[in-house]
Amino acid sequence: MLDKLFGNGTTVMAKALDGLAMRQRAIAENISNVDTPNYKRLEVSFEGELHDAAERTSPEGELPMATTDPRHFRMGGPQSLEEFQAQMTRADDTTMRNDGNNVDVDSEMTKLAQTSLSYTTIADMVKRRFAGMNSVIRGNP
């Protein structure tokens, strides 16, 4: 619906905000389990997949593979922005301490600061986009 007014940029920003919020939850869980033996940290990676989904949805992007039956395999992740969902995974391939835990508080705090800054920036962009539309509707210069 919003894409009809704003193009797919609004959907991309909304999906990015969803992914960043999920990342904040994962980081909070990681920090809260820093002293839990054998705890493996959670990761949320979505930027590359979101970019690919946005390009598939854009007019300049590649055409999606047609599937004529719901049982057909999907190639290359989500076919459109509407289908895109950020994924949370557990990083169980490393261990940083003798107790089996792989959470590094300094790294998690850095990621939290980066994520918070990104979230605030994108939320501000969305706010400005809607403020511009509001200005147009009200007839303000």
C-alpha atoms as one frame of an Amber mdcrd trajectory, in Angstrom:
protein
   0.000   0.000   0.000   2.674   2.510   0.999   4.753   1.448  -1.985   2.110
   2.930  -4.269   2.754   6.342  -2.672   6.458   6.186  -1.850   7.995   3.427
  -3.960   9.686   0.440  -2.354  11.963   2.659  -0.231   9.450   2.769   2.602
   9.151  -1.025   2.647  12.941  -1.389   2.618  13.228   0.978   5.588  10.442
  -0.836   7.470  12.114  -4.211   6.902  15.466  -2.727   7.983  13.880  -1.420
  11.195  12.428  -4.895  11.842  15.847  -6.478  11.340  17.583  -3.935  13.557
  14.996  -4.427  16.311  15.577  -8.188  16.107  19.334  -7.585  16.317  18.856
  -5.423  19.431  16.878  -8.245  21.075  19.605 -10.759  20.181  22.341  -8.511
  21.590  20.344  -7.964  24.793  19.972 -11.727  25.196  23.686 -12.231  24.528
  24.679  -9.666  27.154  22.263 -11.100  29.706  23.796 -14.557  29.218  27.442
 -13.482  29.351  28.035 -15.629  32.462  25.958 -18.638  31.376  28.174 -21.683
  30.751  27.985 -23.118  27.206  25.782 -20.240  25.992  26.321 -19.469  22.301
  25.558 -15.962  21.141  22.770 -15.034  18.750  23.406 -13.177  15.501  21.082
 -11.349  13.135  22.330 -10.731   9.613  19.909  -9.309   7.091  21.460  -6.430
   5.156  22.652  -8.474   2.169  19.431 -10.439   1.856  17.364  -7.250   2.191
  19.410  -5.618  -0.562  18.866  -8.641  -2.822  15.111  -8.692  -2.128  14.889
  -4.949  -2.837  16.698  -5.375  -6.139  14.413  -8.242  -7.144  11.410  -6.033
  -6.410  12.747  -2.947  -8.185  12.002  -2.455 -11.891  15.728  -2.578 -12.672
  16.265  -5.820 -10.729  16.308  -9.282 -12.143  13.029 -11.023 -12.766  11.978
 -13.544 -10.125  11.918 -17.203 -11.057   8.377 -18.276 -11.777   6.945 -21.010
  -9.575   3.747 -22.571 -10.808   3.280 -24.879  -7.838   3.779 -24.140  -4.096
   5.974 -27.254  -3.866   8.567 -25.800  -6.253  11.912 -24.823  -4.765  12.558
 -21.110  -4.345  15.933 -19.946  -5.619  18.015 -17.264  -3.907  15.945 -16.426
  -0.822  12.887 -14.198  -0.714  11.475 -13.236  -4.076  10.079  -9.899  -2.912
  10.279  -7.398  -0.092   6.950  -8.566   1.294   8.373 -12.078   1.778  11.613
 -10.878   3.386  12.186 -11.699   7.068  15.397 -11.147   9.032  16.745 -14.372
  10.524  18.270 -14.961  13.937  20.949 -17.666  14.131  23.051 -19.105  16.925
  26.832 -18.813  16.448  27.840 -22.197  17.826  31.032 -22.561  15.816  33.255
 -20.650  18.259  34.084 -20.719  21.945  35.825 -17.795  23.599  36.200 -19.081
  27.148  36.845 -22.309  29.014  33.197 -22.521  30.102  32.038 -22.825  26.468
  30.508 -19.340  26.274  31.343 -17.263  23.177  29.951 -13.850  24.210  32.409
 -10.935  24.208  30.786  -8.069  26.124  32.920  -5.374  24.467  31.996  -6.622
  21.001  28.316  -6.875  21.923  28.273  -3.344  23.337  29.888  -2.035  20.135
  27.290  -3.850  18.024  24.525  -2.469  20.245  25.765   1.105  19.745  26.013
   0.600  15.964  22.569  -0.975  15.828  21.002   1.787  17.910  22.557   4.465
  15.700  21.363   2.716  12.529  17.860   2.288  13.943  17.647   5.953  14.952
  18.904   7.093  11.546  16.446   4.968   9.572  13.546   5.897  11.872  14.402
   9.567  11.281  14.405   8.965   7.519  10.949   7.389   7.737   9.729  10.298
   9.869  11.020  12.822   7.314   9.422  10.904   4.461   6.010  11.009   6.129
   6.481  14.633   7.209   7.085  15.526   3.575   3.904  13.749   2.521   1.998
  15.454   5.339   3.288  18.817   4.132   2.103  18.089   0.608  -1.344  16.998
   1.824  -1.780  20.086   4.003  -0.469  22.390   1.275   2.404  23.789   3.366
   5.455  24.983   1.419
